[in-house]
Amino acid sequence: MRGQKGQTYQDWVGTESWADGQETEASFGKLLEERYPGARPATLAEQYMHIDWVCSAGSIDVKALKRKSRTGAKTEDFIWLEFKNNKGDKGWLYGQQDFIAFECIDHYMVIRREHLQNLAEELCDTNKSVATASDALYKGYTRSNRDDLISMIRRSDLLKIQYTKLNKICRTSTNTTKATPSSSRM
């Protein structure tokens, strides 16, 4: 049923993409708990609102590294944005979470959702649709047999808006997790 209209959450559970997301969320959670000791994983009800973690700063949706296209390698150079979900309803870009945390190679970029939404609406012309994922930079793309609407931006575009950088733990040195100041605080 995967990749077909009517695909459910249960069809996705257990896939490689799902497992990668779970691993990324857990890794992010460990970093978050060090910075915000009261941080907790989202409840099931919160997960349906695009929330993976909750801390005193707000609610966070964690996004793992993605491929530019199904056959490519994972990259931090491009960020996929979901304007509409598989059912054609509002995508996570319009969710109830306060922040989106994008995984990068050695850190996470934590961005206010509404700032990202504004940037996405400014950069992406979703009325210009393309037929292949690799052509979806700043354009609309709908996957086969789905009612979604997604687009892609460059990770460097995120530097135009306020973000917090949360460094990953380096296992080969004595470095510890720390937030690197940027133009805003989470």
N, C-alpha and C positions, 0 to 999 in steps of 0.2 A: 504494500500500500504506500510505501515511502515514495514521495515525489508525485503523488496523485492528488487530485482534488478530494477533499474530505479527510485528508491525513490528520490524525489525531496526535496528541501529545504522547500517547502510549506507543504509536508507531515510531516515534522518534527516540524514545528511551532505549538505551542500549547501543545506539549507533556510535560510530567513531566520533562524530561531531558532538553528540551528547556527552560522551566520556571526556573529551577534551574540555568541554565547558565546565563539567563538574570538577575536574582537576584544577582548572584555572580559578574557579570560584573558591575552592578550598585554599589554594596558595595565596590568593588575595586576602582571604579571611584571616590567615595567620598574621599577615602584615598589618591588617587593620586592627586586630586584637592587641597588637603591641602598641599601637598609637592611641587606640581608644579601648581601654580595658573592658568596658561594658558592651563592646560590639557583639552582635549575635547574628546567626544565620536567619534568613527570612522564614516566616511561617509559610505553609502551603498557600494560604489565601494571599499573602504578600507576593509570593512568586508569580501568581497569576496577574499581578499588577506590575510585572517587570522589575521586581525587587529581589536581590540576592542576599544583601547584607544590610543591617541597620546599626547605626552608631549614633552618638550624641550630635554629630554633624548633620545627619540625615540618612536617607535611604539610598542604596547604591545598586545599580545593575552592572554586572561585570561582563565584559566582552573579551573572549579569547582571540588570539591571533587567527586570522582567516586567510583563505586563498583568494587570489584575484579571480581565478576561474577554477572549475572543478578539478582540472588536471594539473594545476600549478602548485608550487610549493607555498607554504604559509609565509606571509610577509607582514612586516609592520609598516610598510610603505603606504598601504591603502586601507581605508576604513569603510566597511559596508554600513549603510544606514537603512533602516526599515521604516518607510513612510506608511505602508499598509502591510498587514500580516497575511498569512496564507489564506485566510477567510475573506480578505478584503476590508477588514476592520482597521482602525488606527493601529499603526505599528508601535514598536517600543520607543521611537523618537517622540511619541506623544503620550507616553506612559505616565504613571504617577510617581516614579522615582525622582529623587532630588538630583542625583549624580549618575554619570556613566563613567565606569573605569575601563579604559582600553588597555589591554595587555600589549606591551612592547617587549623587546628582547630582554632588557635588564631592568625594566621599571613598568609602572602603570601610570597612565595619564588620567587623572580624575577631573571630570569636567561637569559643570552644572548642566543638567539636561536642557533647560530652557535656552541657555547660551548656545548649545549645540544645535538645538532645533532652529534657532534664528539663523545660525551660520549655514545650516543645511538648506534652508529655504532660500537663502541668498545665493548660494553657490550652485545648487542643483536645479536644472530645468527638467522636471519629471514629465512634462508634456512632450518632450523630445524622447521618444522611446527607441531602444536599440534591441537587436535580436540576440546578442550574445553578452554574457557576463563581462568578458574582458573589455567590451566597449562601453561599459556603464559609468565611466568616469564623468560625474556631473550630469548624467542623463538617467532617465527612468528605465528600469528593466523589470520585466515580469517573468518569473520562471515558468517553464512548461508545466501545464496542468495545475497551476496555482492562481490565486487571485491577489498575490502580493504585489507590492511596488517597492523596489529597492533601488538604491543608487550608491555610488562610491565617491569618496573624496580622498585626497592625499592626507596622510597623517600630518604633514607639514602645515596643512590648512588649520589644524587644531591650535597651532602656535599663535593664531590671530585672536584667540579668545583666552580668557583667564582659565588657568588649570593649576592643579597641584601634582607634582611628580612624587610618586611613592616608589622608592627603590626596592628592588627585589633583594633578598638575602644572597650574598655571594658565598657559596659553599667552599671556595678554594682560598679564602683569605680570612682575616679576622674582622672584616667589615660587618656591621650590623645594620638592620633595617633603619632607615631614616627617611624622613620626608625632605625633599629638596625644595627650598623656597622658590616660588615663581611669582607671577603677577597676582596671585590670590591664594587664599587658604581655603582648604576644604572645611 
